[in-house]
């Protein structure tokens, strides 16, 4: 049976917490302060991290702002983490929340009929 990787899970949760704090308190871009980090997928070798996020703002504008702020986010993360290296970050809009909202709207509309 394959062993779960608790170290990568712990580091992933730490990265998620730190990035959420960086976006909320340290980044100067005002739209990035409304971003909520929902999940993180960290590769087993700890070199790549997919960070899933949601926000009420336009997702394309957010992705552009995140790309412009990427070096600052990585530098801030490196100062806060005690690991040897910082993974390459990839921000992905979490569409699951939007799908859940749409399903709820459809169910409510069907119940009203």
C-alpha positions as CSV (number, residue, x, y, z in Angstrom):
1,X,0.0,0.0,0.0
2,X,1.4,3.4,-0.9
3,X,2.4,5.6,1.9
4,X,0.7,9.0,2.2
5,X,3.1,11.9,2.3
6,X,2.4,13.8,5.5
7,X,5.4,16.1,5.1
8,X,4.1,17.4,1.8
9,X,0.7,17.8,3.3
10,X,2.1,19.8,6.3
11,X,4.2,22.0,4.0
12,X,1.3,22.5,1.7
13,X,-1.0,23.7,4.5
14,X,1.8,26.0,5.7
15,X,2.2,27.4,2.2
16,X,-1.6,27.9,1.9
17,X,-1.7,29.8,5.2
18,X,1.3,32.0,4.4
19,X,0.1,32.9,0.9
20,X,-3.3,33.8,2.2
21,X,-1.7,36.1,4.7
22,X,0.6,37.6,2.1
23,X,-2.3,38.3,-0.2
24,X,-4.5,39.8,2.5
25,X,-1.9,41.9,4.4
26,X,1.2,42.5,2.3
27,X,0.4,42.8,-1.4
28,X,-0.2,46.4,-2.5
29,X,-2.7,45.5,-5.2
30,X,-6.2,46.2,-3.8
31,X,-8.1,43.5,-5.7
32,X,-5.8,40.8,-4.4
33,X,-6.8,41.5,-0.9
34,X,-10.2,40.0,-1.6
35,X,-8.8,36.7,-2.8
36,X,-9.5,33.6,-0.7
37,X,-7.2,30.6,-1.0
38,X,-9.3,27.5,-1.1
39,X,-6.9,24.7,-1.7
40,X,-3.3,23.8,-2.6
41,X,-1.9,20.8,-4.5
42,X,1.8,20.3,-3.8
43,X,3.8,17.9,-5.9
44,X,5.6,15.0,-4.0
45,X,9.0,16.5,-4.7
46,X,7.8,19.9,-3.3
47,X,8.8,21.8,-6.5
48,X,5.4,22.7,-7.9
49,X,2.4,24.1,-6.1
50,X,-1.1,24.7,-7.6
51,X,-2.9,27.3,-5.5
52,X,-6.7,27.4,-6.0
53,X,-8.5,30.6,-5.1
54,X,-11.9,32.3,-5.3
55,X,-13.0,36.0,-5.3
56,X,-15.9,38.2,-6.3
57,X,-13.6,40.1,-8.7
58,X,-13.1,39.3,-12.4
59,X,-11.0,36.1,-12.5
60,X,-9.0,37.2,-15.6
61,X,-8.0,40.5,-13.9
62,X,-7.1,38.6,-10.8
63,X,-4.9,36.1,-12.7
64,X,-3.1,39.0,-14.4
65,X,-2.6,40.8,-11.0
66,X,-1.3,37.5,-9.4
67,X,1.2,37.0,-12.3
68,X,2.4,40.6,-11.8
69,X,2.8,40.0,-8.1
70,X,4.3,36.5,-8.4
71,X,7.9,37.5,-7.6
72,X,6.9,39.5,-4.5
73,X,4.7,36.6,-3.3
74,X,7.6,34.1,-3.7
75,X,10.0,36.4,-2.0
76,X,7.7,36.9,0.9
77,X,7.0,33.2,1.1
78,X,10.7,32.4,1.1
79,X,11.2,34.7,4.1
80,X,8.4,33.0,6.1
81,X,9.2,29.3,5.2
82,X,12.0,27.3,6.7
83,X,12.2,24.8,3.8
84,X,15.2,24.7,1.5
85,X,13.4,25.8,-1.6
86,X,10.2,27.5,-2.5
87,X,8.0,25.7,-5.1
88,X,7.0,27.2,-8.4
89,X,3.6,28.7,-7.8
90,X,0.6,28.4,-10.2
91,X,-2.6,30.2,-9.4
92,X,-5.8,28.5,-10.6
93,X,-9.3,30.0,-10.2
94,X,-11.5,27.5,-8.3
95,X,-14.6,27.1,-10.4
96,X,-16.1,24.5,-8.0
97,X,-17.6,27.2,-5.9
98,X,-19.3,28.9,-8.9
99,X,-20.7,25.5,-10.0
100,X,-22.1,24.9,-6.5
101,X,-23.8,28.4,-6.6
102,X,-25.2,27.7,-10.0
103,X,-26.6,24.3,-8.9
104,X,-28.2,25.9,-5.8
105,X,-29.8,28.6,-8.0
106,X,-31.2,26.0,-10.4
107,X,-32.6,23.9,-7.5
108,X,-34.2,26.9,-5.9
109,X,-35.8,27.9,-9.2
110,X,-37.1,24.3,-9.6
111,X,-38.6,24.3,-6.1
112,X,-40.4,27.6,-6.7
113,X,-42.3,26.1,-9.7
